[in-house]
Amino acid sequence: MTGSSAAPDGEEPTGPAEVSAEVSAERRDEVRAVVERVTGWAAGREDIGGVLLVGSWARGAARAHSDVDLVLLTTEPGRYADDGAWVRELALGEVIRNRAWGPVTEWRHRTASGLEVEVGIGPVGWARTDPVDDGTRRVVTDGVRLLHDPLGLLGALVEACGRSAQASSVPASLPKSRSGSGGGPATSRP
C-alpha cells in the first residue's frame, strides 16, 4: 500500500507533506482553494453526508499534472444527476466528462489553468462498513483525507479499512476536516 492518511477532526495529520517539488506554489494554492470551496459548500448542505479527498493529493504524492479527486456522499444522489445548479455554484470550470462508475457518478471538470477536478457523487450508503466494498477499500487505502463528515460515516469507513489507511503523509497545507469523526467511501474504477 502507498501511504494514505486520515486524521480525526481537529487534529493535524501526522507526517511530512510529500508533494513532489515539481508542484508549483500556485498549483498548491489552487488545489487548496478548490478543496476549501467544495468543503465549505458541502458544509452548508443538509443532504451532504461526507466529502473525501482521495488519491495522490490525499497521500501527499501529487505531481504537477495530478488531478484532484473528491468523493461527495449525499442522501439525494439523484438531485445531482440532472440539476447543474451545483456545478454552477462550485464553479470548478468546464465539465469535460460525466459518467457512472457503479453507484458513483464522476463529474470531471477542468479549471482555466488546466487543473482537472473529479467530483464523484454517490449515496451515503456507499460508505457502509458491513462489509466494505472491495473497490471502496482500494480507494480508501490508496490515500484518503477527511474533509467533511457530519454523520461520522467516513471515519467509520476509514477505521473499517484498517489502521493502515490512517498512516499519514497528507500535505499539511490542505484544510483539516470540518465536522464529524472522519472517514469515507471511495470510487471503484474498471
C-alpha positions in Angstrom: 0.0 0.0 0.0 1.1 3.5 -0.7 1.0 6.0 2.2 -2.6 7.1 3.0 -3.9 9.4 5.6 -6.7 10.4 7.7 -6.8 12.4 10.9 -9.6 12.8 13.3 -11.3 16.2 13.3 -9.4 18.9 15.0 -6.1 17.0 14.7 -3.3 17.8 12.3 -2.4 14.8 10.2 1.0 13.4 11.1 3.9 13.0 8.8 5.5 15.3 6.3 4.0 16.8 3.2 5.5 14.7 0.4 4.0 16.5 -2.6 6.6 16.5 -5.4 8.9 19.5 -5.6 7.7 19.9 -9.2 4.3 21.1 -8.0 4.3 24.9 -8.0 3.2 27.1 -5.2 0.5 28.4 -7.5 -0.9 24.9 -8.1 -0.8 24.0 -4.4 -2.8 27.2 -3.7 -5.3 26.4 -6.5 -5.8 22.9 -5.1 -6.2 24.3 -1.6 -8.8 26.8 -2.8 -10.7 24.1 -4.7 -10.8 21.8 -1.6 -11.9 24.7 0.7 -14.6 25.8 -1.8 -16.1 22.3 -2.1 -15.8 21.6 1.7 -17.4 24.9 2.6 -20.2 24.4 0.1 -20.8 20.9 1.4 -20.9 22.0 5.0 -23.8 24.3 4.1 -26.0 21.5 2.6 -28.1 19.2 4.8 -28.1 16.4 2.2 -24.3 16.0 2.1 -23.2 13.2 4.4 -19.5 13.5 3.7 -16.7 14.7 1.5 -13.3 13.0 1.0 -10.1 13.9 -0.8 -8.6 10.7 -2.3 -5.7 9.8 -4.5 -2.4 11.4 -4.9 -3.2 14.8 -3.3 -4.6 12.9 -0.2 -1.5 10.8 0.2 1.0 13.6 -0.5 2.3 12.2 -3.8 0.8 14.7 -6.2 2.8 15.8 -9.3 2.5 18.9 -11.5 -0.3 17.3 -13.6 -2.1 15.4 -10.9 -5.8 15.8 -10.8 -7.8 16.5 -7.6 -10.1 13.6 -6.7 -13.1 14.3 -4.4 -15.8 11.9 -3.2 -19.1 13.6 -2.2 -21.7 11.4 -0.5 -25.3 12.6 -0.4 -28.7 11.4 0.8 -30.1 12.7 -2.5 -27.7 11.5 -5.3 -30.5 11.9 -8.0 -30.5 15.6 -7.2 -27.1 15.9 -8.7 -27.7 13.8 -11.8 -29.7 16.2 -13.8 -29.5 19.5 -12.0 -26.5 21.6 -13.0 -27.1 24.2 -10.3 -24.4 22.6 -8.0 -21.9 22.7 -10.9 -22.5 26.4 -11.4 -22.4 27.0 -7.6 -19.0 25.3 -7.2 -17.5 26.9 -10.4 -14.9 24.3 -10.9 -14.6 25.0 -14.6 -15.8 23.3 -17.7 -17.4 19.8 -17.3 -15.2 17.6 -19.5 -16.7 14.2 -18.6 -19.7 12.8 -16.8 -20.1 9.1 -16.3 -21.2 6.5 -13.9 -18.9 4.1 -12.1 -21.3 1.8 -10.3 -23.2 3.8 -7.6 -20.9 6.9 -8.1 -21.2 9.4 -10.9 -18.0 11.1 -11.9 -18.1 14.8 -12.8 -14.7 15.8 -14.2 -14.0 19.5 -14.5 -11.1 21.5 -16.0 -10.3 24.9 -14.5 -9.0 27.8 -16.6 -5.4 26.8 -15.5 -5.9 23.3 -16.7 -6.3 21.6 -13.3 -8.7 18.7 -13.5 -11.0 18.2 -10.6 -13.0 15.0 -10.4 -16.1 15.0 -8.1 -17.5 11.6 -7.6 -21.1 11.8 -6.3 -22.6 8.8 -4.6 -25.2 7.8 -2.0 -24.2 7.8 1.7 -24.8 4.1 1.8 -21.6 3.7 -0.3 -19.7 4.2 3.0 -21.2 1.1 4.5 -18.8 -0.9 6.6 -20.6 -4.3 6.9 -19.0 -5.2 4.6 -16.7 -2.6 3.0 -16.9 -2.9 -0.8 -13.6 -4.0 -2.3 -13.4 -1.1 -4.7 -14.1 1.3 -1.8 -11.4 -0.3 0.3 -8.8 0.1 -2.5 -9.6 3.8 -2.9 -9.5 4.5 0.9 -6.3 2.6 1.4 -4.6 4.3 -1.5 -5.0 7.7 0.1 -7.8 9.5 1.9 -8.3 12.8 3.6 -11.5 13.5 5.5 -12.9 16.9 4.6 -16.5 16.8 5.9 -18.0 14.0 7.9 -21.1 15.3 9.8 -22.5 11.8 10.3 -19.3 10.1 11.2 -19.7 7.6 8.3 -16.4 8.3 6.7 -14.4 7.9 10.0 -16.1 4.6 10.5 -15.2 3.6 6.9 -11.5 4.5 7.3 -11.4 2.6 10.6 -13.1 -0.4 9.0 -10.5 -0.3 6.2 -7.8 -0.7 8.8 -5.3 1.4 10.7 -3.1 1.3 7.6 -5.4 3.7 5.9 -4.5 6.2 8.6 -0.8 6.2 8.1 -0.3 9.8 7.2 1.6 11.6 4.5 -1.0 14.3 3.8 0.2 17.7 2.8 -0.3 19.9 5.9 -1.2 22.7 3.5 -4.6 21.2 2.8 -7.5 22.0 5.1 -8.5 19.8 8.1 -11.8 18.0 8.2 -14.6 20.4 9.2 -17.0 18.1 11.1 -17.8 14.6 12.4 -15.3 12.0 13.4 -13.8 11.4 10.0 -13.6 8.5 7.4 -15.1 7.8 3.9 -16.0 6.0 0.7 -14.2 5.6 -2.5 -14.7 5.2 -6.2 -14.3 1.8 -7.9 -12.7 2.1 -11.3 -12.5 -0.5 -14.0 
